[in-house]
Amino acid sequence: MRIAYMLTSLGRGGAERQVIALAERMVTRGHQVVLIVLKPRETHEWPTSLEVIRLGVRKSPASFSLGLANGHRFLRSFHPDVVHSHTFPANMAARMLHLLGSAPAVLSTIHNVYEGGWRRSALYGITDGLAIHTTAVSQTVANRFIQIGAIPKSKCSVVTNGIDLAEFTSLPSRRRAIRSQLNAGDNFLWLAAGRIVPAKDYPNLLRAFACARSAYPQTQLWIAGEATVAEERRIRELARCIGISDSVHWLGLRDDMPSLLDAADGFAVSSAWEGMPLALGEAMAMEKPVVATDVGGVCELVDDAGFIVPPKDSDALADAMLRVVRMTRDLRDALGKAARERIRQHFDMNAKAEEWDALYSRLLRDRR
């Protein structure tokens, strides 16, 4: 099978990481694979050995038209069986390429319950006939887009994110090294990861941590994620105002998440909206107790292998964090092992690759 994966960028986001992991497994399964990226190269990107075609699209109609022309020209020579696109800009570009005749079978994937305003939702519905199928990363995401009329239920299915269990396996020696390097001492260490953007609602996390820390002072919070200068200034000022600056460590963009997760004692997600957060699944694979807000597919991912609280409720998030901190070591270890087992049973990346392979084959068979 010849598969073209289309993404907006290769930036350090969860969707991009997931697509690369999937594409690399498709190669090992004997398929011919290429990545088509709308944007020019960025400073920080996920590494990959796969062939990457960059369309050079920037924020102008002329640039988008030129990028489509480049994509059309490439696909006419590649002759894909499937063009599998991810996130709104790439989903729309792939559908336009179908209209041009170079993407005969377009499969779109939606990664978040919120992919923009009503115009984007309307465009999904208007262009639905240009895709053979649409998948969502969680049932919650699927339900929302079906409800608003962006996707017909008959052409939608759910394929959740997958986690590489081999990569995300705990190493005690790594834990000791990272904790020593970052001066964690004997503190209980909370880790949060993800871009510092409104969707992640870091103010919620900072307020919850401040409350939990007042009851249990021997704690630290590490936050790994990039931010604009303005957003980082705003969030650091909030930490200063609520008196926790000395206990919050801003790690910036990191490419050593397994090491950071090894060092952590718990993982926290404070998001206001999500699709299915990859970092949360990775923390579960690393046997970390998790607390997370009930948004997007979080509940589908965690189930009873962690603590789920309402979004935008710092008191509830703080209570859940304190419950974890006050657990005995044996109880925390048991919760962590249950989390990894849930990932192994339901979200293993190799099993997800098989699921995608079967879906591609079925969709192509049904088109004949």
Residue pairs with C-beta under 8 A, 6 or more apart in sequence:
1 31
1 32
1 81
1 82
1 360
1 361
1 364
2 31
2 32
2 78
2 79
2 80
2 81
2 82
3 23
3 26
3 31
3 32
3 33
3 34
3 80
3 81
3 82
3 83
3 84
3 360
4 33
4 34
4 35
4 36
4 75
4 78
4 80
4 82
4 83
4 84
4 103
5 19
5 22
5 23
5 33
5 34
5 35
5 36
5 84
5 85
5 86
6 35
6 36
6 37
6 38
6 71
6 83
6 84
6 85
6 86
6 90
6 93
6 94
7 15
7 16
7 19
7 35
7 36
7 37
7 38
7 85
7 86
7 87
7 90
8 37
8 38
8 39
8 86
8 87
8 88
8 89
8 90
9 16
9 37
9 38
9 39
9 42
9 45
10 16
10 20
10 35
10 37
10 41
10 42
10 45
10 46
10 48
10 52
11 42
11 44
11 45
11 46
12 44
12 45
12 46
12 226
12 253
12 255
13 195
14 111
14 161
14 194
14 277
14 278
14 279
15 86
15 87
15 111
15 275
16 45
16 46
17 46
17 278
18 161
18 162
18 278
19 35
19 86
20 35
20 46
20 48
20 50
21 162
21 164
21 349
22 162
22 349
22 352
22 353
22 356
23 33
23 35
23 48
23 50
24 33
24 48
24 49
24 50
25 349
25 350
25 353
26 33
26 353
26 356
26 357
27 33
27 50
29 353
29 357
31 357
33 50
33 51
34 50
34 51
34 52
34 53
34 78
35 48
35 50
35 51
35 52
35 53
36 52
36 53
36 55
36 71
36 74
36 75
36 83
37 52
37 53
37 54
37 55
38 55
38 57
38 67
38 89
38 90
38 93
39 54
39 55
39 56
39 57
39 58
40 54
40 56
40 57
40 58
41 54
44 226
44 253
53 71
53 74
55 67
55 68
55 70
55 71
55 93
56 63
56 66
56 67
56 70
57 63
57 64
57 66
57 67
57 89
57 93
64 93
67 93
68 93
68 96
68 97
68 100
71 93
71 97
71 102
72 97
72 100
72 101
72 102
75 83
75 97
75 102
75 103
76 102
80 103
80 104
80 105
81 104
81 105
81 360
81 364
82 105
82 106
82 107
82 360
82 363
82 364
83 94
83 97
83 98
83 103
83 105
83 106
83 107
84 107
84 109
84 360
85 91
85 93
85 94
85 95
85 106
85 107
85 108
85 109
86 108
86 109
86 111
87 109
87 110
87 111
87 115
88 110
88 115
88 116
88 120
88 124
91 108
91 109
91 110
91 124
91 131
92 123
92 127
94 103
94 106
94 108
94 131
95 103
95 106
95 108
95 127
95 130
95 131
96 130
97 103
97 106
98 104
98 106
98 130
98 131
99 130
105 132
105 363
105 364
105 367
106 130
106 131
106 132
107 131
107 132
107 133
107 134
107 135
107 359
107 360
107 363
108 131
108 133
108 134
108 135
109 134
109 135
109 136
109 137
109 159
110 124
110 134
110 135
110 136
110 137
110 141
110 142
110 145
110 151
110 275
111 137
111 141
111 275
111 276
112 137
112 141
112 199
112 273
112 274
112 275
112 296
113 140
113 141
113 144
113 273
113 274
113 275
113 295
113 296
114 199
114 273
115 121
121 145
121 148
121 149
121 150
122 150
124 134
124 145
124 150
124 151
125 149
125 150
125 151
128 134
128 150
128 151
128 152
128 155
131 155
132 155
132 363
132 367
133 155
133 156
133 157
133 359
133 363
134 145
134 151
134 155
134 156
135 142
135 156
135 157
135 158
135 159
135 359
136 142
136 145
136 156
136 157
136 158
136 159
136 275
137 158
137 159
137 160
137 161
137 275
137 276
137 297
138 158
138 160
138 275
138 276
138 296
138 297
138 300
138 301
139 158
139 297
139 300
140 296
140 297
140 299
140 300
141 158
141 275
141 276
141 296
141 297
142 151
142 156
142 157
142 158
145 151
145 156
146 152
146 153
146 156
157 359
159 352
159 355
159 356
159 359
160 276
160 297
160 300
160 301
160 346
160 347
160 352
161 276
161 278
161 281
161 347
161 352
162 347
162 348
162 349
162 350
162 351
162 352
162 353
163 278
163 281
163 282
163 284
163 285
163 343
163 347
163 348
163 349
164 285
164 349
165 285
165 340
165 343
165 344
165 348
165 349
167 258
168 258
168 261
168 282
168 285
168 286
169 258
169 285
169 286
170 261
170 262
170 286
170 287
171 258
171 262
172 262
174 258
174 259
174 262
174 263
175 262
175 263
177 259
178 184
178 259
178 260
178 262
178 263
179 185
179 189
179 263
182 222
182 249
182 263
184 220
184 263
186 218
187 218
187 219
187 220
188 216
188 218
188 219
188 220
188 265
188 266
188 325
189 219
189 220
189 221
189 222
189 263
189 264
189 265
189 266
190 209
190 219
190 220
190 221
190 222
190 264
190 265
190 266
190 267
190 268
190 321
191 221
191 222
191 223
191 224
191 260
191 261
191 263
191 264
191 266
191 267
191 268
191 283
191 288
192 200
192 202
192 205
192 221
192 222
192 223
192 224
192 225
192 267
192 268
192 269
192 270
193 223
193 224
193 225
193 254
193 257
193 260
193 267
193 279
194 200
194 224
194 225
194 269
194 271
194 277
194 279
195 225
195 226
195 227
196 202
196 223
196 225
196 226
196 227
196 228
196 231
196 232
196 235
197 227
197 231
198 272
199 271
199 272
199 273
199 274
200 225
200 270
200 271
200 272
201 270
201 271
201 272
201 293
201 311
201 312
202 223
202 235
202 270
203 235
203 238
204 270
204 272
204 293
204 311
204 312
204 313
204 314
204 317
205 221
205 223
205 268
205 270
205 317
206 221
206 235
206 238
206 239
206 242
206 244
206 248
207 242
207 314
207 318
208 268
208 270
208 314
208 315
208 317
208 318
208 321
209 219
209 221
209 244
209 247
209 248
209 268
209 318
209 321
210 242
210 243
210 244
211 314
211 315
211 318
212 219
212 318
212 321
212 322
212 325
213 219
213 244
213 247
215 322
216 322
216 325
216 326
219 247
219 325
220 247
220 248
220 249
221 244
221 247
221 248
221 249
221 268
222 248
222 249
222 251
222 260
222 263
222 264
223 248
223 249
223 250
223 251
224 251
224 252
224 253
224 254
224 257
224 260
225 251
225 252
225 253
226 252
226 253
227 235
232 250
236 245
236 250
239 245
239 248
251 260
254 260
257 279
257 282
258 282
258 286
261 267
261 282
261 283
261 286
261 288
262 286
264 283
264 288
265 288
265 289
265 332
266 288
266 289
266 290
266 291
266 321
266 324
266 325
266 332
267 279
267 280
267 283
267 284
267 288
267 289
267 290
267 291
268 290
268 291
268 292
268 317
268 321
269 277
269 279
269 280
269 290
269 291
269 292
269 293
269 298
270 292
270 293
270 311
270 317
271 277
271 292
271 293
271 295
271 296
271 298
271 311
272 293
272 295
272 311
272 312
273 295
273 296
273 311
274 295
274 296
274 297
274 298
275 296
275 297
276 296
276 297
276 298
276 300
276 301
277 292
277 296
277 298
277 301
280 290
280 292
280 298
280 301
280 302
281 301
281 343
281 347
283 290
283 339
284 290
284 301
284 302
284 305
284 306
284 339
284 340
284 342
284 343
285 339
285 340
285 343
285 344
286 336
286 340
287 333
287 336
287 337
287 339
287 340
288 336
288 339
289 306
289 307
289 324
289 327
289 332
289 335
289 336
289 339
290 302
290 305
290 306
290 307
290 339
291 306
291 307
291 308
291 309
291 317
291 320
291 321
291 324
292 298
292 302
292 306
292 307
292 308
292 309
293 308
293 309
293 310
293 311
293 312
293 313
293 317
294 308
294 309
294 310
294 311
295 311
298 308
299 308
301 347
302 308
302 339
302 342
303 342
304 338
305 335
305 338
305 339
305 341
305 342
306 335
306 339
307 320
307 323
307 324
309 316
309 317
309 319
309 320
310 316
324 332
324 335
327 335
